[in-house]
């Protein structure tokens, strides 16, 4: 988010730079968070995996469950 005010031209530029730096720091934190490992349960066993892989697997399972419900509704 960039903040800029016409009556504070000099300060507005500084605020925009600070806001850009903050956005960059947040992006770095998000990338670091995505690299972290999580444990995902598969059956009775927990496997260590990345957040991205765990999210993709959960989305796949959700899509599969939705398609099964749609097939049941058709019957």
PDB file as gemmi writes it, atoms N, CA and C in Angstrom:
CRYST1    1.000    1.000    1.000  90.00  90.00  90.00 P 1                      
ATOM      1  N   UNK A   1       0.850  -1.166   0.000  1.00  0.00           N  
ATOM      2  CA  UNK A   1       0.000   0.000   0.000  1.00  0.00           C  
ATOM      3  C   UNK A   1       0.892   1.223   0.000  1.00  0.00           C  
ATOM      4  N   UNK A   2       0.635   2.132  -0.899  1.00  0.00           N  
ATOM      5  CA  UNK A   2       1.426   3.349  -0.995  1.00  0.00           C  
ATOM      6  C   UNK A   2       0.568   4.516  -0.543  1.00  0.00           C  
ATOM      7  N   UNK A   3       1.082   5.273   0.426  1.00  0.00           N  
ATOM      8  CA  UNK A   3       0.373   6.438   0.934  1.00  0.00           C  
ATOM      9  C   UNK A   3       0.996   7.680   0.334  1.00  0.00           C  
ATOM     10  N   UNK A   4       0.178   8.580  -0.209  1.00  0.00           N  
ATOM     11  CA  UNK A   4       0.689   9.813  -0.785  1.00  0.00           C  
ATOM     12  C   UNK A   4      -0.343  10.910  -0.592  1.00  0.00           C  
ATOM     13  N   UNK A   5       0.152  12.047  -0.149  1.00  0.00           N  
ATOM     14  CA  UNK A   5      -0.730  13.189   0.066  1.00  0.00           C  
ATOM     15  C   UNK A   5      -0.162  14.388  -0.668  1.00  0.00           C  
ATOM     16  N   UNK A   6      -0.993  15.162  -1.345  1.00  0.00           N  
ATOM     17  CA  UNK A   6      -0.544  16.316  -2.118  1.00  0.00           C  
ATOM     18  C   UNK A   6       0.086  17.388  -1.243  1.00  0.00           C  
ATOM     19  N   UNK A   7      -0.437  17.618  -0.047  1.00  0.00           N  
ATOM     20  CA  UNK A   7       0.087  18.677   0.793  1.00  0.00           C  
ATOM     21  C   UNK A   7       1.356  18.257   1.535  1.00  0.00           C  
ATOM     22  N   UNK A   8       1.696  17.002   1.522  1.00  0.00           N  
ATOM     23  CA  UNK A   8       2.921  16.508   2.164  1.00  0.00           C  
ATOM     24  C   UNK A   8       3.796  15.843   1.110  1.00  0.00           C  
ATOM     25  N   UNK A   9       4.171  16.607   0.077  1.00  0.00           N  
ATOM     26  CA  UNK A   9       4.875  16.012  -1.060  1.00  0.00           C  
ATOM     27  C   UNK A   9       6.153  15.296  -0.648  1.00  0.00           C  
ATOM     28  N   UNK A  10       7.004  15.940   0.104  1.00  0.00           N  
ATOM     29  CA  UNK A  10       8.262  15.325   0.512  1.00  0.00           C  
ATOM     30  C   UNK A  10       8.026  14.130   1.414  1.00  0.00           C  
ATOM     31  N   UNK A  11       7.136  14.274   2.374  1.00  0.00           N  
ATOM     32  CA  UNK A  11       6.850  13.177   3.293  1.00  0.00           C  
ATOM     33  C   UNK A  11       6.110  12.062   2.583  1.00  0.00           C  
ATOM     34  N   UNK A  12       5.293  12.405   1.618  1.00  0.00           N  
ATOM     35  CA  UNK A  12       4.561  11.396   0.864  1.00  0.00           C  
ATOM     36  C   UNK A  12       5.507  10.466   0.128  1.00  0.00           C  
ATOM     37  N   UNK A  13       6.577  11.025  -0.437  1.00  0.00           N  
ATOM     38  CA  UNK A  13       7.562  10.196  -1.126  1.00  0.00           C  
ATOM     39  C   UNK A  13       8.262   9.270  -0.138  1.00  0.00           C  
ATOM     40  N   UNK A  14       8.594   9.797   1.027  1.00  0.00           N  
ATOM     41  CA  UNK A  14       9.253   8.972   2.038  1.00  0.00           C  
ATOM     42  C   UNK A  14       8.322   7.863   2.502  1.00  0.00           C  
ATOM     43  N   UNK A  15       7.049   8.202   2.635  1.00  0.00           N  
ATOM     44  CA  UNK A  15       6.082   7.196   3.064  1.00  0.00           C  
ATOM     45  C   UNK A  15       5.935   6.114   2.008  1.00  0.00           C  
ATOM     46  N   UNK A  16       5.979   6.491   0.732  1.00  0.00           N  
ATOM     47  CA  UNK A  16       5.851   5.508  -0.332  1.00  0.00           C  
ATOM     48  C   UNK A  16       7.059   4.575  -0.328  1.00  0.00           C  
ATOM     49  N   UNK A  17       8.243   5.124  -0.114  1.00  0.00           N  
ATOM     50  CA  UNK A  17       9.450   4.300  -0.064  1.00  0.00           C  
ATOM     51  C   UNK A  17       9.385   3.346   1.112  1.00  0.00           C  
ATOM     52  N   UNK A  18       8.975   3.851   2.269  1.00  0.00           N  
ATOM     53  CA  UNK A  18       8.862   3.015   3.451  1.00  0.00           C  
ATOM     54  C   UNK A  18       7.819   1.931   3.232  1.00  0.00           C  
ATOM     55  N   UNK A  19       6.713   2.295   2.609  1.00  0.00           N  
ATOM     56  CA  UNK A  19       5.658   1.320   2.344  1.00  0.00           C  
ATOM     57  C   UNK A  19       6.151   0.243   1.380  1.00  0.00           C  
ATOM     58  N   UNK A  20       6.925   0.631   0.362  1.00  0.00           N  
ATOM     59  CA  UNK A  20       7.474  -0.339  -0.579  1.00  0.00           C  
ATOM     60  C   UNK A  20       8.436  -1.284   0.117  1.00  0.00           C  
ATOM     61  N   UNK A  21       9.250  -0.733   1.015  1.00  0.00           N  
ATOM     62  CA  UNK A  21      10.185  -1.571   1.770  1.00  0.00           C  
ATOM     63  C   UNK A  21       9.414  -2.538   2.664  1.00  0.00           C  
ATOM     64  N   UNK A  22       8.335  -2.050   3.273  1.00  0.00           N  
ATOM     65  CA  UNK A  22       7.515  -2.923   4.116  1.00  0.00           C  
ATOM     66  C   UNK A  22       6.878  -4.035   3.299  1.00  0.00           C  
ATOM     67  N   UNK A  23       6.414  -3.698   2.110  1.00  0.00           N  
ATOM     68  CA  UNK A  23       5.810  -4.711   1.238  1.00  0.00           C  
ATOM     69  C   UNK A  23       6.852  -5.748   0.843  1.00  0.00           C  
ATOM     70  N   UNK A  24       8.079  -5.288   0.591  1.00  0.00           N  
ATOM     71  CA  UNK A  24       9.155  -6.212   0.233  1.00  0.00           C  
ATOM     72  C   UNK A  24       9.472  -7.154   1.390  1.00  0.00           C  
ATOM     73  N   UNK A  25       9.493  -6.619   2.599  1.00  0.00           N  
ATOM     74  CA  UNK A  25       9.751  -7.440   3.784  1.00  0.00           C  
ATOM     75  C   UNK A  25       8.639  -8.463   3.960  1.00  0.00           C  
ATOM     76  N   UNK A  26       7.391  -8.043   3.754  1.00  0.00           N  
ATOM     77  CA  UNK A  26       6.263  -8.971   3.874  1.00  0.00           C  
ATOM     78  C   UNK A  26       6.351 -10.069   2.823  1.00  0.00           C  
ATOM     79  N   UNK A  27       6.749  -9.715   1.597  1.00  0.00           N  
ATOM     80  CA  UNK A  27       6.905 -10.722   0.546  1.00  0.00           C  
ATOM     81  C   UNK A  27       7.978 -11.726   0.925  1.00  0.00           C  
ATOM     82  N   UNK A  28       9.092 -11.232   1.493  1.00  0.00           N  
ATOM     83  CA  UNK A  28      10.171 -12.127   1.930  1.00  0.00           C  
ATOM     84  C   UNK A  28       9.675 -13.065   3.020  1.00  0.00           C  
ATOM     85  N   UNK A  29       8.891 -12.544   3.947  1.00  0.00           N  
ATOM     86  CA  UNK A  29       8.359 -13.376   5.030  1.00  0.00           C  
ATOM     87  C   UNK A  29       7.413 -14.435   4.491  1.00  0.00           C  
ATOM     88  N   UNK A  30       6.584 -14.063   3.507  1.00  0.00           N  
ATOM     89  CA  UNK A  30       5.666 -15.038   2.911  1.00  0.00           C  
ATOM     90  C   UNK A  30       6.447 -16.148   2.217  1.00  0.00           C  
ATOM     91  N   UNK A  31       7.522 -15.761   1.482  1.00  0.00           N  
ATOM     92  CA  UNK A  31       8.338 -16.776   0.809  1.00  0.00           C  
ATOM     93  C   UNK A  31       8.996 -17.699   1.826  1.00  0.00           C  
ATOM     94  N   UNK A  32       9.506 -17.131   2.922  1.00  0.00           N  
ATOM     95  CA  UNK A  32      10.129 -17.944   3.962  1.00  0.00           C  
ATOM     96  C   UNK A  32       9.108 -18.871   4.602  1.00  0.00           C  
ATOM     97  N   UNK A  33       7.904 -18.375   4.806  1.00  0.00           N  
ATOM     98  CA  UNK A  33       6.857 -19.190   5.408  1.00  0.00           C  
ATOM     99  C   UNK A  33       6.496 -20.366   4.509  1.00  0.00           C  
ATOM    100  N   UNK A  34       6.452 -20.130   3.201  1.00  0.00           N  
ATOM    101  CA  UNK A  34       6.118 -21.205   2.272  1.00  0.00           C  
ATOM    102  C   UNK A  34       7.208 -22.270   2.208  1.00  0.00           C  
ATOM    103  N   UNK A  35       8.440 -21.900   2.553  1.00  0.00           N  
ATOM    104  CA  UNK A  35       9.539 -22.855   2.539  1.00  0.00           C  
ATOM    105  C   UNK A  35       9.543 -23.733   3.788  1.00  0.00           C  
ATOM    106  N   UNK A  36       8.832 -23.321   4.829  1.00  0.00           N  
ATOM    107  CA  UNK A  36       8.842 -24.081   6.072  1.00  0.00           C  
ATOM    108  C   UNK A  36       8.159 -25.422   5.894  1.00  0.00           C  
ATOM    109  N   UNK A  37       8.566 -26.360   6.737  1.00  0.00           N  
ATOM    110  CA  UNK A  37       7.998 -27.701   6.663  1.00  0.00           C  
ATOM    111  C   UNK A  37       6.819 -27.832   7.618  1.00  0.00           C  
ATOM    112  N   UNK A  38       5.868 -28.630   7.221  1.00  0.00           N  
ATOM    113  CA  UNK A  38       4.716 -28.955   8.055  1.00  0.00           C  
ATOM    114  C   UNK A  38       4.567 -30.467   8.055  1.00  0.00           C  
ATOM    115  N   UNK A  39       3.763 -30.964   8.961  1.00  0.00           N  
ATOM    116  CA  UNK A  39       3.489 -32.393   9.028  1.00  0.00           C  
ATOM    117  C   UNK A  39       2.054 -32.629   8.600  1.00  0.00           C  
ATOM    118  N   UNK A  40       1.886 -33.500   7.616  1.00  0.00           N  
ATOM    119  CA  UNK A  40       0.564 -33.798   7.082  1.00  0.00           C  
ATOM    120  C   UNK A  40       0.243 -35.258   7.356  1.00  0.00           C  
ATOM    121  N   UNK A  41      -0.943 -35.490   7.857  1.00  0.00           N  
ATOM    122  CA  UNK A  41      -1.353 -36.851   8.182  1.00  0.00           C  
ATOM    123  C   UNK A  41      -1.857 -37.559   6.935  1.00  0.00           C  
ATOM    124  N   UNK A  42      -1.323 -38.746   6.712  1.00  0.00           N  
ATOM    125  CA  UNK A  42      -1.753 -39.588   5.605  1.00  0.00           C  
ATOM    126  C   UNK A  42      -2.015 -40.966   6.201  1.00  0.00           C  
ATOM    127  N   UNK A  43      -3.274 -41.288   6.404  1.00  0.00           N  
ATOM    128  CA  UNK A  43      -3.614 -42.524   7.116  1.00  0.00           C  
ATOM    129  C   UNK A  43      -3.342 -42.326   8.596  1.00  0.00           C  
ATOM    130  N   UNK A  44      -2.514 -43.198   9.160  1.00  0.00           N  
ATOM    131  CA  UNK A  44      -2.145 -43.060  10.566  1.00  0.00           C  
ATOM    132  C   UNK A  44      -0.743 -42.511  10.743  1.00  0.00           C  
ATOM    133  N   UNK A  45      -0.105 -42.080   9.654  1.00  0.00           N  
ATOM    134  CA  UNK A  45       1.282 -41.638   9.701  1.00  0.00           C  
ATOM    135  C   UNK A  45       1.356 -40.162   9.313  1.00  0.00           C  
ATOM    136  N   UNK A  46       2.225 -39.422  10.007  1.00  0.00           N  
ATOM    137  CA  UNK A  46       2.466 -38.026   9.676  1.00  0.00           C  
ATOM    138  C   UNK A  46       3.726 -37.937   8.822  1.00  0.00           C  
ATOM    139  N   UNK A  47       3.634 -37.215   7.709  1.00  0.00           N  
ATOM    140  CA  UNK A  47       4.768 -37.024   6.815  1.00  0.00           C  
ATOM    141  C   UNK A  47       5.167 -35.562   6.815  1.00  0.00           C  
ATOM    142  N   UNK A  48       6.462 -35.311   6.806  1.00  0.00           N  
ATOM    143  CA  UNK A  48       6.966 -33.941   6.732  1.00  0.00           C  
ATOM    144  C   UNK A  48       6.939 -33.515   5.275  1.00  0.00           C  
ATOM    145  N   UNK A  49       6.362 -32.347   5.010  1.00  0.00           N  
ATOM    146  CA  UNK A  49       6.242 -31.844   3.646  1.00  0.00           C  
ATOM    147  C   UNK A  49       6.251 -30.321   3.681  1.00  0.00           C  
ATOM    148  N   UNK A  50       6.277 -29.697   2.518  1.00  0.00           N  
ATOM    149  CA  UNK A  50       6.245 -28.236   2.458  1.00  0.00           C  
ATOM    150  C   UNK A  50       4.799 -27.755   2.567  1.00  0.00           C  
ATOM    151  N   UNK A  51       4.637 -26.513   2.889  1.00  0.00           N  
ATOM    152  CA  UNK A  51       3.295 -25.932   2.999  1.00  0.00           C  
ATOM    153  C   UNK A  51       2.595 -25.976   1.645  1.00  0.00           C  
ATOM    154  N   UNK A  52       3.344 -25.705   0.574  1.00  0.00           N  
ATOM    155  CA  UNK A  52       2.744 -25.711  -0.764  1.00  0.00           C  
ATOM    156  C   UNK A  52       2.229 -27.097  -1.134  1.00  0.00           C  
ATOM    157  N   UNK A  53       3.025 -28.129  -0.859  1.00  0.00           N  
ATOM    158  CA  UNK A  53       2.602 -29.487  -1.193  1.00  0.00           C  
ATOM    159  C   UNK A  53       1.411 -29.914  -0.343  1.00  0.00           C  
ATOM    160  N   UNK A  54       1.432 -29.545   0.934  1.00  0.00           N  
ATOM    161  CA  UNK A  54       0.324 -29.902   1.819  1.00  0.00           C  
ATOM    162  C   UNK A  54      -0.959 -29.207   1.369  1.00  0.00           C  
ATOM    163  N   UNK A  55      -0.851 -27.939   0.998  1.00  0.00           N  
ATOM    164  CA  UNK A  55      -2.016 -27.187   0.533  1.00  0.00           C  
ATOM    165  C   UNK A  55      -2.562 -27.786  -0.760  1.00  0.00           C  
ATOM    166  N   UNK A  56      -1.663 -28.130  -1.681  1.00  0.00           N  
ATOM    167  CA  UNK A  56      -2.093 -28.732  -2.943  1.00  0.00           C  
ATOM    168  C   UNK A  56      -2.782 -30.071  -2.702  1.00  0.00           C  
ATOM    169  N   UNK A  57      -2.239 -30.861  -1.791  1.00  0.00           N  
ATOM    170  CA  UNK A  57      -2.839 -32.163  -1.489  1.00  0.00           C  
ATOM    171  C   UNK A  57      -4.226 -31.991  -0.863  1.00  0.00           C  
ATOM    172  N   UNK A  58      -4.352 -31.051   0.052  1.00  0.00           N  
ATOM    173  CA  UNK A  58      -5.657 -30.800   0.675  1.00  0.00           C  
ATOM    174  C   UNK A  58      -6.659 -30.303  -0.351  1.00  0.00           C  
ATOM    175  N   UNK A  59      -6.216 -29.452  -1.274  1.00  0.00           N  
ATOM    176  CA  UNK A  59      -7.113 -28.954  -2.325  1.00  0.00           C  
ATOM    177  C   UNK A  59      -7.562 -30.094  -3.229  1.00  0.00           C  
ATOM    178  N   UNK A  60      -6.644 -31.004  -3.548  1.00  0.00           N  
ATOM    179  CA  UNK A  60      -6.975 -32.163  -4.365  1.00  0.00           C  
ATOM    180  C   UNK A  60      -8.016 -33.030  -3.667  1.00  0.00           C  
ATOM    181  N   UNK A  61      -7.825 -33.256  -2.365  1.00  0.00           N  
ATOM    182  CA  UNK A  61      -8.787 -34.060  -1.611  1.00  0.00           C  
ATOM    183  C   UNK A  61     -10.150 -33.380  -1.548  1.00  0.00           C  
ATOM    184  N   UNK A  62     -10.148 -32.049  -1.411  1.00  0.00           N  
ATOM    185  CA  UNK A  62     -11.397 -31.296  -1.380  1.00  0.00           C  
ATOM    186  C   UNK A  62     -12.125 -31.400  -2.718  1.00  0.00           C  
ATOM    187  N   UNK A  63     -11.383 -31.252  -3.811  1.00  0.00           N  
ATOM    188  CA  UNK A  63     -11.984 -31.362  -5.143  1.00  0.00           C  
ATOM    189  C   UNK A  63     -12.556 -32.764  -5.376  1.00  0.00           C  
ATOM    190  N   UNK A  64     -11.846 -33.784  -4.903  1.00  0.00           N  
ATOM    191  CA  UNK A  64     -12.324 -35.161  -5.042  1.00  0.00           C  
ATOM    192  C   UNK A  64     -13.620 -35.365  -4.263  1.00  0.00           C  
ATOM    193  N   UNK A  65     -13.681 -34.846  -3.046  1.00  0.00           N  
ATOM    194  CA  UNK A  65     -14.892 -34.981  -2.231  1.00  0.00           C  
ATOM    195  C   UNK A  65     -16.067 -34.243  -2.877  1.00  0.00           C  
ATOM    196  N   UNK A  66     -15.802 -33.062  -3.439  1.00  0.00           N  
ATOM    197  CA  UNK A  66     -16.862 -32.311  -4.116  1.00  0.00           C  
ATOM    198  C   UNK A  66     -17.395 -33.064  -5.329  1.00  0.00           C  
ATOM    199  N   UNK A  67     -16.499 -33.662  -6.095  1.00  0.00           N  
ATOM    200  CA  UNK A  67     -16.950 -34.404  -7.275  1.00  0.00           C  
ATOM    201  C   UNK A  67     -17.763 -35.637  -6.872  1.00  0.00           C  
ATOM    202  N   UNK A  68     -17.376 -36.278  -5.784  1.00  0.00           N  
ATOM    203  CA  UNK A  68     -18.158 -37.425  -5.304  1.00  0.00           C  
ATOM    204  C   UNK A  68     -19.554 -36.985  -4.865  1.00  0.00           C  
ATOM    205  N   UNK A  69     -19.650 -35.839  -4.212  1.00  0.00           N  
ATOM    206  CA  UNK A  69     -20.970 -35.326  -3.806  1.00  0.00           C  
ATOM    207  C   UNK A  69     -21.827 -34.981  -5.021  1.00  0.00           C  
ATOM    208  N   UNK A  70     -21.209 -34.399  -6.036  1.00  0.00           N  
ATOM    209  CA  UNK A  70     -21.960 -34.076  -7.252  1.00  0.00           C  
ATOM    210  C   UNK A  70     -22.463 -35.341  -7.937  1.00  0.00           C  
ATOM    211  N   UNK A  71     -21.649 -36.390  -7.935  1.00  0.00           N  
ATOM    212  CA  UNK A  71     -22.082 -37.660  -8.530  1.00  0.00           C  
ATOM    213  C   UNK A  71     -23.247 -38.257  -7.741  1.00  0.00           C  
ATOM    214  N   UNK A  72     -23.230 -38.123  -6.429  1.00  0.00           N  
ATOM    215  CA  UNK A  72     -24.331 -38.627  -5.617  1.00  0.00           C  
ATOM    216  C   UNK A  72     -25.611 -37.837  -5.845  1.00  0.00           C  
ATOM    217  N   UNK A  73     -25.463 -36.521  -6.074  1.00  0.00           N  
ATOM    218  CA  UNK A  73     -26.642 -35.686  -6.331  1.00  0.00           C  
ATOM    219  C   UNK A  73     -27.308 -36.039  -7.644  1.00  0.00           C  
ATOM    220  N   UNK A  74     -26.538 -36.513  -8.611  1.00  0.00           N  
ATOM    221  CA  UNK A  74     -27.079 -36.871  -9.920  1.00  0.00           C  
ATOM    222  C   UNK A  74     -27.922 -38.140  -9.859  1.00  0.00           C  
ATOM    223  N   UNK A  75     -27.626 -38.993  -8.881  1.00  0.00           N  
ATOM    224  CA  UNK A  75     -28.351 -40.280  -8.806  1.00  0.00           C  
ATOM    225  C   UNK A  75     -29.744 -40.125  -8.324  1.00  0.00           C  
TER     226      UNK A  75                                                      
END                                                                             
